[in-house]
């Protein structure tokens, strides 16, 4: 699973809205860059599969689901827009208060790249990955958004481009 973070959520009452991803904005992490192409989330949204909204990627802190119709997702010209009705639970009330205070002001999302869903190219000596089709598993509300517009940190690369290192699972969330 790969994770990305951005900022810019808003709350009104128990409803939270924002963008979990913004298209065509390059993220830079060290010597690598990545961007999301329009349409990258289309198949996930159309699949009817339940996508969760979580707090800080914690599967025990479910805030809503597309299946329960408490989370709405749509692609527009800017990116992956969401609308979330927070639950009347301890976590939901806490998150609502943290968002209203401005302590939680960003989003992240977890996904896997669909087969053939990314393309890599070398530009001026820098590897650039463009995500064209991802299997979206979750969006998450977080206190540490990446940047005001989208900035997505690279999490994986083609095997032939990977640096030699011990095998491990990497989870990196970009923060500002």
C-alpha positions as MATLAB code, in Angstrom:
seq = 'XXXXXXXXXXXXXXXXXXXXXXXXXXXXXXXXXXXXXXXXXXXXXXXXXXXXXXXXXXXXXXXXXXXXXXXXXXXXXXXXXXXXXXXXXXXXXXXXXXXXXXXXXXXXXXXXXXXXXXXXXXXXXXXXXXXXXXXXXXXXXXXXXXXXXXXXXXXXXXXXXXXXXXXXXXXXXXXX';
ca = [
       0.000    0.000    0.000;
       1.249    3.478   -0.828;
       0.218    6.640    0.993;
       0.111   10.287   -0.090;
      -0.771   13.454    1.848;
      -2.130   16.893    0.972;
      -3.677   19.797    2.846;
      -6.853   21.814    2.561;
      -9.886   20.204    4.196;
     -12.844   22.187    5.489;
     -15.592   21.368    7.974;
     -19.105   22.640    8.450;
     -21.017   20.959   11.250;
     -20.203   17.258   10.946;
     -19.461   17.392    7.207;
     -15.857   17.509    6.012;
     -14.908   18.251    2.395;
     -11.741   18.648    0.432;
      -9.367   17.021   -2.030;
      -7.604   13.786   -1.221;
      -5.453   14.240   -4.367;
      -4.799   16.975   -6.915;
      -3.979   16.199  -10.547;
      -0.904   17.222  -12.547;
       1.059   18.584   -9.621;
       4.526   17.105   -9.368;
       5.766   15.954   -6.010;
       9.470   15.827   -5.363;
      11.112   13.485   -2.910;
      14.858   13.541   -3.130;
      15.793   12.762   -6.691;
      12.367   11.392   -7.723;
       9.138   13.035   -8.863;
       5.569   11.828   -9.194;
       2.240   13.176  -10.394;
      -1.302   11.889  -10.749;
      -2.998   12.016  -14.125;
      -6.689   12.904  -14.453;
      -8.719    9.694  -14.491;
      -6.372    7.796  -12.159;
      -9.197    7.157   -9.651;
     -11.995    6.622  -12.189;
     -11.999    2.814  -12.098;
     -11.879    2.694   -8.280;
     -14.860    5.017   -7.980;
     -16.819    3.209  -10.715;
     -16.106   -0.252   -9.265;
     -18.675    0.114   -6.492;
     -16.131   -1.376   -4.096;
     -16.261    0.170   -0.643;
     -13.577    2.800   -0.020;
     -13.026    3.922    3.555;
     -12.343    7.257    5.182;
     -10.031    6.853    8.177;
      -8.277    8.976   10.740;
      -4.460    8.731   10.422;
      -4.584    5.490    8.359;
      -5.975    3.660   11.416;
      -8.394    0.906   10.344;
      -9.883    1.084   13.856;
     -10.807    4.737   13.305;
     -13.333    4.472   10.463;
     -14.990    7.803    9.693;
     -17.111    6.707    6.742;
     -17.383    4.473    3.693;
     -18.646    4.771    0.153;
     -20.678    1.599    0.771;
     -22.431    3.240    3.725;
     -22.918    6.404    1.652;
     -21.227    8.482    4.370;
     -18.254    9.120    2.066;
     -18.711   10.520   -1.427;
     -15.838   10.572   -3.913;
     -15.682   12.152   -7.339;
     -13.061   13.207   -9.806;
     -13.341   16.743  -11.105;
     -10.965   18.922  -13.101;
      -8.835   19.593  -10.004;
      -8.543   16.113   -8.490;
     -10.173   13.575   -6.183;
     -12.823   15.487   -4.271;
     -14.482   14.032   -1.200;
     -17.389   14.813    1.081;
     -17.559   13.005    4.412;
     -20.276   12.959    7.069;
     -18.443   12.333   10.343;
     -19.965    9.723   12.677;
     -21.314   10.472   16.150;
     -18.579    8.371   17.732;
     -15.685    9.297   19.982;
     -13.323    9.400   17.008;
     -15.835   11.266   14.837;
     -16.470   13.926   17.472;
     -12.745   14.283   18.179;
     -11.940   14.636   14.474;
     -14.741   17.188   13.998;
     -13.321   19.307   16.806;
      -9.736   18.970   15.544;
     -10.780   19.992   12.022;
     -12.786   22.973   13.301;
      -9.788   24.137   15.363;
      -7.474   23.709   12.384;
      -5.324   21.051   14.061;
      -6.311   18.464   11.453;
      -6.192   20.164    8.081;
      -4.986   17.649    5.558;
      -5.659   14.409    3.783;
      -3.759   11.384    2.677;
      -4.800    8.424    0.597;
      -3.768    4.779    0.428;
      -3.652    2.872   -2.841;
      -2.019    0.204   -4.955;
      -1.048    0.853   -8.535;
      -3.264   -1.121  -10.905;
      -1.423   -3.334  -13.416;
      -0.053   -0.982  -16.049;
      -1.332    1.969  -14.025;
       1.852    3.980  -13.964;
       4.463    5.098  -16.413;
       8.040    6.046  -15.765;
      10.278    8.327  -17.731;
      13.584   10.006  -17.301;
      13.429   13.814  -17.576;
      16.653   15.783  -17.328;
      18.268   12.992  -15.331;
      15.330   12.647  -12.912;
      12.919    9.689  -12.772;
       9.296   10.831  -13.042;
       6.385    8.525  -12.286;
       2.903    9.338  -13.545;
       0.041    7.466  -11.894;
      -2.673    6.743  -14.454;
      -4.774    4.050  -12.724;
      -4.764    3.233   -9.018;
      -6.806    0.933   -6.798;
      -7.905    3.357   -4.088;
      -8.343    1.707   -0.681;
      -8.779    4.707    1.583;
      -8.612    8.391    2.164;
      -7.530    9.589    5.573;
      -7.750   12.798    7.583;
      -4.428   13.775    9.121;
      -2.874   16.488   11.261;
       0.215   16.640    9.057;
      -0.701   17.443    5.452;
       1.998   17.531    2.843;
       1.526   20.918    1.179;
      -1.244   23.415    0.415;
      -1.750   22.132   -3.095;
      -1.028   18.543   -3.867;
       2.383   17.138   -3.249;
       2.731   13.417   -3.535;
       5.799   11.635   -2.280;
       7.247    8.763   -4.285;
       6.871    5.405   -2.592;
       7.913    2.824   -5.108;
       9.708    2.531   -8.390;
      10.234   -0.138  -11.042;
      12.436   -2.979   -9.835;
      15.126   -2.124  -12.358;
      15.289    1.413  -10.927;
      15.233    0.466   -7.218;
      18.362    1.195   -5.229;
      19.968   -1.873   -3.657;
      18.820   -2.149   -0.040;
      17.440   -4.660    2.408;
      13.842   -5.705    1.701;
      11.317   -3.844    3.815;
       7.922   -2.263    3.646;
       8.106    1.493    3.306;
       5.400    3.761    4.650;
       6.169    7.397    4.215;
       3.805   10.243    4.688;
       4.983   13.661    3.591;
       4.447   16.407    6.136;
       4.837   20.145    6.125;
];
